[in-house]
Amino acid sequence: GINVAKNIANKLKSISHRLKFDDHSSDVQSSDGSTFPIMTFGSSITVDSQSVFLQLLSHMEMFTSEEGIFRKPGSHSRIEQLVHDLGTHPFHSVVSNDMYTPHDYASVLKLFFNELPEPLMLNGHLEAYAQASEVKCDITRTLCLQLLILLLPPTHHMILSNLLQFLSIISHTEESKMNAHNLSVVFAPTLFFDTKCGDTIIPE
């Protein structure tokens, strides 16, 4: 029981010094000389990407009752443009463009995770998540998962916490028709995709 949690925690602590995380700023300067954070795709999570991601989640709170949110895809051309805009323009100016739909924003959010070189839950931790999911005692299993989450770098931890809160709201919004199971089907492969072996390790 509790020994499993301790063993997992000790294993991860022993490798944590070998994990390197990129938290540098990627601010862009506007024409008036002011700087603003941008969201970069296909690279490690920066503090700026975290900032824009959280703004994106906040903006999407108005879409929690959208039917099929995260299941129905957005327009490919608008998604490409939205990715470009988030990497080159201040967030407030991007969301003021009314051509983007709720499904465009949801698709871009998923794309952000899909293009990470390291999954949000970290390659080095995926096996431990799988082991923790097999623990039969609910209390011990929860403790194991909490320990694993605490070992995430700050940017990953912040994004995961806010994402889970946001998805919880959607799952309890009947109009969305996206319950916890539906959302897990959408996000688990993205959050637990092992970029080293090209496979998905999904805790039960």
C-alpha positions in Angstrom: 0.0 0.0 0.0 1.9 3.1 1.3 5.2 1.5 0.4 4.2 1.5 -3.3 3.7 5.3 -3.1 7.0 5.8 -1.4 8.8 3.6 -3.9 7.3 5.6 -6.8 8.2 8.9 -5.2 11.8 7.8 -4.5 12.2 6.5 -8.0 11.1 9.8 -9.5 13.1 11.9 -7.2 16.2 9.9 -8.2 15.8 10.8 -11.8 14.4 14.4 -11.3 17.9 15.9 -11.4 18.3 14.6 -14.9 15.1 16.3 -16.2 15.7 19.7 -17.8 12.8 22.1 -18.3 12.7 25.2 -20.5 11.1 28.1 -18.7 12.7 31.0 -20.6 10.6 33.9 -21.8 9.4 34.2 -25.4 8.0 37.8 -25.2 7.5 39.6 -28.4 7.8 43.3 -28.8 4.8 45.2 -30.4 5.1 48.2 -32.7 4.7 50.6 -29.7 7.6 49.1 -27.9 5.6 47.1 -25.3 6.1 43.3 -25.0 3.6 40.6 -24.6 3.7 36.8 -24.1 3.1 34.5 -27.0 2.1 30.8 -27.2 4.7 28.7 -29.0 3.8 25.3 -30.6 6.2 22.4 -31.0 8.6 23.4 -28.3 8.9 22.9 -24.5 6.4 24.8 -22.3 7.7 28.3 -21.5 6.4 30.7 -18.8 4.9 32.7 -21.7 3.2 29.8 -23.2 1.7 28.9 -19.8 0.5 32.5 -19.5 -1.3 32.5 -22.9 -2.6 29.0 -22.3 -4.3 30.1 -19.0 -5.8 33.1 -20.8 -7.1 30.8 -23.5 -8.7 28.5 -20.8 -10.3 31.6 -19.2 -11.6 32.8 -22.6 -13.1 29.3 -23.3 -15.1 29.4 -20.1 -17.9 31.0 -22.2 -17.9 27.8 -24.3 -18.4 25.2 -21.7 -22.0 24.5 -22.8 -20.9 24.1 -26.5 -22.1 20.7 -27.7 -19.3 18.4 -28.5 -16.5 20.8 -27.4 -13.1 19.1 -27.9 -14.8 16.3 -29.9 -15.9 18.3 -32.9 -13.0 19.7 -34.9 -12.6 23.3 -35.9 -11.8 24.6 -39.4 -8.3 23.6 -40.5 -7.6 26.9 -42.1 -8.8 28.9 -39.1 -6.8 26.6 -36.7 -3.6 27.4 -38.7 -4.4 31.1 -38.6 -5.2 31.0 -34.8 -1.9 29.2 -34.1 -0.1 31.9 -36.1 -1.9 34.7 -34.3 -1.3 33.3 -30.8 2.4 33.3 -31.6 2.6 36.8 -33.1 -0.1 39.0 -31.5 -1.3 40.0 -28.0 -3.9 37.6 -26.7 -6.6 40.3 -26.3 -6.3 41.2 -30.0 -6.5 37.5 -31.1 -9.8 36.8 -29.2 -11.3 40.0 -30.4 -11.4 38.4 -33.9 -14.9 37.0 -34.1 -14.1 34.7 -37.0 -12.8 32.0 -34.6 -15.4 29.5 -33.3 -15.4 27.6 -29.9 -14.3 24.4 -31.8 -11.3 26.3 -33.4 -10.1 27.3 -29.9 -10.6 23.8 -28.5 -8.7 22.3 -31.5 -5.8 24.7 -30.9 -5.7 23.8 -27.3 -5.4 20.1 -28.1 -2.9 20.9 -30.8 -0.7 22.6 -28.2 -0.4 19.4 -26.3 0.0 17.2 -29.3 3.0 19.1 -30.6 4.9 19.2 -27.3 8.3 17.4 -27.6 7.7 16.0 -24.1 4.2 15.1 -23.0 2.6 17.2 -20.3 2.9 14.2 -17.9 6.6 13.7 -18.9 8.1 10.6 -20.6 10.1 9.7 -17.5 7.0 9.5 -15.3 4.6 7.6 -17.6 5.6 4.1 -16.3 5.1 5.3 -12.8 1.6 6.5 -13.7 0.8 3.1 -15.1 2.1 1.4 -12.0 0.1 3.7 -9.7 -3.1 3.0 -11.7 -2.8 -0.7 -10.8 -2.8 0.0 -7.0 -6.0 -1.5 -5.7 -6.4 0.7 -2.6 -8.2 3.9 -3.6 -6.5 6.0 -1.0 -3.0 4.7 -1.8 -3.6 5.0 -5.6 -4.7 8.6 -5.1 -1.6 9.3 -3.0 0.6 7.9 -5.7 -0.9 10.1 -8.3 -0.7 13.2 -6.1 3.0 12.5 -5.5 3.6 12.2 -9.3 1.8 15.4 -10.0 3.8 17.2 -7.4 6.9 16.2 -9.2 5.9 18.0 -12.4 7.8 21.2 -13.2 5.8 24.4 -12.3 4.6 25.2 -15.8 3.3 21.7 -16.3 1.7 21.5 -12.9 -0.1 24.9 -13.4 -1.4 23.9 -16.8 -2.6 20.5 -15.7 -4.3 21.9 -12.6 -6.2 24.5 -14.6 -7.0 22.1 -17.4 -8.5 19.6 -15.0 -10.6 22.3 -13.3 -11.8 23.5 -16.7 -12.7 20.0 -18.0 -14.5 19.3 -14.7 -16.8 22.3 -15.5 -17.5 20.9 -19.0 -18.2 17.4 -17.7 -20.9 18.8 -15.4 -22.5 20.9 -18.1 -25.2 18.8 -19.6 -25.5 20.9 -22.8 -21.9 20.0 -23.8 -22.7 16.3 -23.9 -19.1 15.7 -22.9 -19.0 13.8 -19.7 -15.8 12.7 -17.8 -15.5 9.5 -19.9 -15.8 11.4 -23.2 -13.3 14.0 -22.2 -10.8 11.3 -20.9 -11.1 9.6 -24.3 -10.1 12.8 -26.0 -7.3 13.9 -23.6 -5.7 10.8 -22.2 -3.8 9.9 -25.4 -2.6 13.4 -25.7 -1.4 13.8 -22.1 0.1 10.3 -21.8 1.7 9.9 -25.2 5.2 8.6 -24.9 7.2 10.6 -27.5 10.2 8.3 -27.1 8.5 5.1 -28.1 5.6 6.5 -30.0 3.0 4.8 -27.8 0.4 5.8 -25.3 0.5 4.8 -21.6 -2.9 5.5 -20.2 -3.6 4.9 -16.5 -6.9 3.2 -15.9 
